[in-house]
Amino acid sequence: MLTDDMQLMNQALDQVGLPDDATQGLRAFFEEASTFMITARSRDSTPAFTSGHS
């Protein structure tokens, strides 16, 4: 299941029209970074990153 932030990033990537290889690389990076931030947050009660959403 994608988070709301991941859905927004994927929609943005779809809209900008980058070449497929660039889009695939960015999607992979965003997914890995998202997983890292979720894992880091679960280890520490202080969020590693805040997106301004509650």
N, CA, C and O atoms as a GROMACS GRO file, in nm:
protein
  216
    1MET      N    1   0.084  -0.119   0.000
    1MET     CA    2   0.000   0.000   0.000
    1MET      C    3   0.088   0.124   0.000
    1MET      O    4   0.182   0.134   0.078
    2LEU      N    5   0.058   0.217  -0.085
    2LEU     CA    6   0.135   0.341  -0.093
    2LEU      C    7   0.083   0.443   0.007
    2LEU      O    8  -0.038   0.454   0.029
    3THR      N    9   0.175   0.517   0.065
    3THR     CA   10   0.134   0.626   0.153
    3THR      C   11   0.081   0.740   0.068
    3THR      O   12   0.102   0.744  -0.054
    4ASP      N   13   0.012   0.832   0.132
    4ASP     CA   14  -0.040   0.950   0.060
    4ASP      C   15   0.074   1.027  -0.006
    4ASP      O   16   0.062   1.073  -0.119
    5ASP      N   17   0.187   1.041   0.068
    5ASP     CA   18   0.300   1.115   0.012
    5ASP      C   19   0.357   1.045  -0.110
    5ASP      O   20   0.393   1.110  -0.208
    6MET      N   21   0.365   0.912  -0.106
    6MET     CA   22   0.415   0.837  -0.222
    6MET      C   23   0.320   0.850  -0.340
    6MET      O   24   0.366   0.861  -0.454
    7GLN      N   25   0.192   0.849  -0.315
    7GLN     CA   26   0.096   0.866  -0.424
    7GLN      C   27   0.114   1.003  -0.489
    7GLN      O   28   0.109   1.014  -0.612
    8LEU      N   29   0.135   1.106  -0.407
    8LEU     CA   30   0.156   1.241  -0.462
    8LEU      C   31   0.285   1.248  -0.544
    8LEU      O   32   0.287   1.309  -0.650
    9MET      N   33   0.391   1.185  -0.494
    9MET     CA   34   0.517   1.186  -0.569
    9MET      C   35   0.503   1.111  -0.701
    9MET      O   36   0.556   1.155  -0.803
   10ASN      N   37   0.432   0.999  -0.699
   10ASN     CA   38   0.411   0.924  -0.823
   10ASN      C   39   0.327   1.003  -0.923
   10ASN      O   40   0.355   1.001  -1.043
   11GLN      N   41   0.225   1.073  -0.874
   11GLN     CA   42   0.143   1.157  -0.962
   11GLN      C   43   0.227   1.269  -1.022
   11GLN      O   44   0.214   1.301  -1.141
   12ALA      N   45   0.314   1.329  -0.941
   12ALA     CA   46   0.401   1.436  -0.992
   12ALA      C   47   0.495   1.383  -1.099
   12ALA      O   48   0.516   1.448  -1.201
   13LEU      N   49   0.553   1.264  -1.076
   13LEU     CA   50   0.641   1.205  -1.176
   13LEU      C   51   0.565   1.178  -1.306
   13LEU      O   52   0.620   1.198  -1.415
   14ASP      N   53   0.442   1.132  -1.296
   14ASP     CA   54   0.361   1.107  -1.415
   14ASP      C   55   0.336   1.236  -1.493
   14ASP      O   56   0.333   1.236  -1.616
   15GLN      N   57   0.318   1.346  -1.422
   15GLN     CA   58   0.283   1.474  -1.486
   15GLN      C   59   0.401   1.541  -1.555
   15GLN      O   60   0.382   1.609  -1.656
   16VAL      N   61   0.524   1.524  -1.502
   16VAL     CA   62   0.636   1.599  -1.560
   16VAL      C   63   0.687   1.541  -1.690
   16VAL      O   64   0.754   1.612  -1.766
   17GLY      N   65   0.658   1.416  -1.718
   17GLY     CA   66   0.694   1.360  -1.848
   17GLY      C   67   0.842   1.335  -1.868
   17GLY      O   68   0.894   1.355  -1.979
   18LEU      N   69   0.912   1.294  -1.764
   18LEU     CA   70   1.053   1.259  -1.778
   18LEU      C   71   1.069   1.130  -1.858
   18LEU      O   72   0.973   1.054  -1.871
   19PRO      N   73   1.187   1.105  -1.912
   19PRO     CA   74   1.211   0.977  -1.979
   19PRO      C   75   1.187   0.860  -1.882
   19PRO      O   76   1.206   0.874  -1.761
   20ASP      N   77   1.146   0.746  -1.937
   20ASP     CA   78   1.112   0.630  -1.854
   20ASP      C   79   1.224   0.586  -1.761
   20ASP      O   80   1.197   0.552  -1.646
   21ASP      N   81   1.348   0.587  -1.808
   21ASP     CA   82   1.457   0.541  -1.722
   21ASP      C   83   1.477   0.636  -1.604
   21ASP      O   84   1.509   0.590  -1.494
   22ALA      N   85   1.459   0.764  -1.624
   22ALA     CA   86   1.470   0.861  -1.513
   22ALA      C   87   1.356   0.842  -1.415
   22ALA      O   88   1.377   0.844  -1.293
   23THR      N   89   1.235   0.824  -1.467
   23THR     CA   90   1.118   0.805  -1.381
   23THR      C   91   1.132   0.679  -1.297
   23THR      O   92   1.103   0.680  -1.178
   24GLN      N   93   1.177   0.570  -1.358
   24GLN     CA   94   1.195   0.445  -1.284
   24GLN      C   95   1.297   0.462  -1.173
   24GLN      O   96   1.277   0.413  -1.062
   25GLY      N   97   1.407   0.528  -1.202
   25GLY     CA   98   1.510   0.551  -1.101
   25GLY      C   99   1.461   0.637  -0.986
   25GLY      O  100   1.490   0.609  -0.870
   26LEU      N  101   1.386   0.742  -1.018
   26LEU     CA  102   1.332   0.829  -0.914
   26LEU      C  103   1.228   0.758  -0.829
   26LEU      O  104   1.225   0.774  -0.707
   27ARG      N  105   1.143   0.678  -0.892
   27ARG     CA  106   1.043   0.602  -0.815
   27ARG      C  107   1.112   0.507  -0.716
   27ARG      O  108   1.073   0.498  -0.600
   28ALA      N  109   1.214   0.438  -0.762
   28ALA     CA  110   1.288   0.346  -0.675
   28ALA      C  111   1.352   0.422  -0.560
   28ALA      O  112   1.346   0.377  -0.445
   29PHE      N  113   1.413   0.537  -0.589
   29PHE     CA  114   1.474   0.617  -0.484
   29PHE      C  115   1.371   0.663  -0.383
   29PHE      O  116   1.393   0.651  -0.262
   30PHE      N  117   1.257   0.716  -0.430
   30PHE     CA  118   1.154   0.765  -0.338
   30PHE      C  119   1.100   0.652  -0.251
   30PHE      O  120   1.076   0.672  -0.132
   31GLU      N  121   1.080   0.534  -0.309
   31GLU     CA  122   1.030   0.421  -0.231
   31GLU      C  123   1.130   0.379  -0.123
   31GLU      O  124   1.091   0.352  -0.010
   32GLU      N  125   1.258   0.374  -0.158
   32GLU     CA  126   1.361   0.339  -0.060
   32GLU      C  127   1.372   0.445   0.049
   32GLU      O  128   1.383   0.412   0.167
   33ALA      N  129   1.368   0.572   0.010
   33ALA     CA  130   1.377   0.680   0.108
   33ALA      C  131   1.256   0.679   0.201
   33ALA      O  132   1.269   0.702   0.321
   34SER      N  133   1.138   0.652   0.145
   34SER     CA  134   1.017   0.645   0.225
   34SER      C  135   1.026   0.533   0.328
   34SER      O  136   0.991   0.551   0.444
   35THR      N  137   1.072   0.416   0.283
   35THR     CA  138   1.088   0.302   0.374
   35THR      C  139   1.188   0.335   0.484
   35THR      O  140   1.166   0.303   0.600
   36PHE      N  141   1.298   0.400   0.447
   36PHE     CA  142   1.399   0.438   0.546
   36PHE      C  143   1.340   0.533   0.650
   36PHE      O  144   1.362   0.515   0.770
   37MET      N  145   1.265   0.633   0.604
   37MET     CA  146   1.207   0.730   0.698
   37MET      C  147   1.105   0.665   0.791
   37MET      O  148   1.100   0.698   0.909
   38ILE      N  149   1.025   0.573   0.739
   38ILE     CA  150   0.927   0.503   0.822
   38ILE      C  151   0.999   0.419   0.926
   38ILE      O  152   0.960   0.418   1.043
   39THR      N  153   1.104   0.348   0.884
   39THR     CA  154   1.180   0.264   0.976
   39THR      C  155   1.249   0.349   1.081
   39THR      O  156   1.247   0.316   1.199
   40ALA      N  157   1.310   0.459   1.039
   40ALA     CA  158   1.378   0.548   1.133
   40ALA      C  159   1.280   0.606   1.234
   40ALA      O  160   1.312   0.618   1.353
   41ARG      N  161   1.163   0.640   1.188
   41ARG     CA  162   1.061   0.697   1.277
   41ARG      C  163   1.015   0.594   1.379
   41ARG      O  164   0.991   0.628   1.494
   42SER      N  165   1.003   0.467   1.338
   42SER     CA  166   0.956   0.365   1.431
   42SER      C  167   1.061   0.333   1.537
   42SER      O  168   1.026   0.285   1.645
   43ARG      N  169   1.189   0.358   1.509
   43ARG     CA  170   1.296   0.333   1.607
   43ARG      C  171   1.308   0.446   1.708
   43ARG      O  172   1.359   0.425   1.818
   44ASP      N  173   1.262   0.563   1.671
   44ASP     CA  174   1.280   0.682   1.754
   44ASP      C  175   1.145   0.753   1.761
   44ASP      O  176   1.074   0.764   1.661
   45SER      N  177   1.110   0.801   1.878
   45SER     CA  178   0.981   0.869   1.890
   45SER      C  179   0.983   1.006   1.823
   45SER      O  180   0.877   1.064   1.800
   46THR      N  181   1.101   1.060   1.793
   46THR     CA  182   1.113   1.188   1.725
   46THR      C  183   1.117   1.164   1.575
   46THR      O  184   1.204   1.092   1.526
   47PRO      N  185   1.024   1.222   1.500
   47PRO     CA  186   1.022   1.201   1.355
   47PRO      C  187   1.150   1.248   1.288
   47PRO      O  188   1.202   1.356   1.319
   48ALA      N  189   1.202   1.167   1.196
   48ALA     CA  190   1.322   1.204   1.121
   48ALA      C  191   1.287   1.307   1.016
   48ALA      O  192   1.374   1.383   0.972
   49PHE      N  193   1.161   1.313   0.975
   49PHE     CA  194   1.117   1.403   0.868
   49PHE      C  195   0.971   1.436   0.892
   49PHE      O  196   0.893   1.347   0.928
   50THR      N  197   0.934   1.558   0.874
   50THR     CA  198   0.793   1.596   0.881
   50THR      C  199   0.756   1.665   0.753
   50THR      O  200   0.827   1.753   0.704
   51SER      N  201   0.643   1.625   0.698
   51SER     CA  202   0.599   1.681   0.570
   51SER      C  203   0.500   1.796   0.589
   51SER      O  204   0.450   1.852   0.492
   52GLY      N  205   0.471   1.829   0.715
   52GLY     CA  206   0.374   1.935   0.738
   52GLY      C  207   0.233   1.883   0.749
   52GLY      O  208   0.141   1.960   0.777
   53HIS      N  209   0.215   1.752   0.725
   53HIS     CA  210   0.082   1.691   0.739
   53HIS      C  211   0.070   1.628   0.876
   53HIS      O  212   0.169   1.581   0.933
   54SER      N  213  -0.050   1.628   0.929
   54SER     CA  214  -0.069   1.564   1.059
   54SER      C  215  -0.134   1.428   1.044
   54SER      O  216  -0.158   1.360   1.143
   0.00000   0.00000   0.00000
